[in-house]
Amino acid sequence: MTEFTPLAGLLGGSLIGLSAVLLMGGYGRIAGASGIFAGLLTLSFNTEFGWRFIFIAGVLIGAAVSGLIFFDASSLAFNGGPLTTIAAGLLVGIGTVLGSGCTSGHGICGLSRFSTRSLAATSTFMAVAILTVFLTRHVLGA
């Protein structure tokens, strides 16, 4: 998973950018995954629900197809147990609410619109991620 794969990165980044442009052009919406997913949890079956469902289904199907075609998914390892997975999910959810968006909304869409709020949010995401990896790997030895 740590191999340098510029073509895969270029293809993946291009598809993410294309989806953000199509969603903005077609629906006038930011491609913030956490906000799109949260809109599904309301269970209001209106036009908003439809495009949100299609977007999330496309992300999941795209990941599954990519895993089947481009790499051996059995080589992936996840060391977290059920409690750490639940805790991590809750922390990410709380963080997206506090930050008024997620990495896709701020990092991809917000930065491309030169939003200073998104620059601050993305810088915070990255700093906390770097600190978390450093602490878990080098201080806690996990």
Number of C-alpha atoms within 10 A of each C-alpha: 7 4 5 8 9 9 9 11 11 11 11 13 13 12 12 16 17 12 16 20 17 15 16 14 11 9 11 10 14 20 25 21 19 19 18 20 15 12 15 17 9 9 9 11 9 8 9 13 18 12 15 19 16 11 18 16 12 13 14 12 12 12 12 12 11 14 13 11 10 9 12 10 12 7 7 9 7 6 8 10 8 8 9 11 13 12 11 13 12 12 12 14 16 12 14 19 13 11 18 16 21 24 19 20 22 27 21 20 21 22 18 12 10 10 14 12 14 24 16 14 23 23 14 13 17 13 11 12 12 11 11 13 13 13 13 11 11 10 10 9 8 9
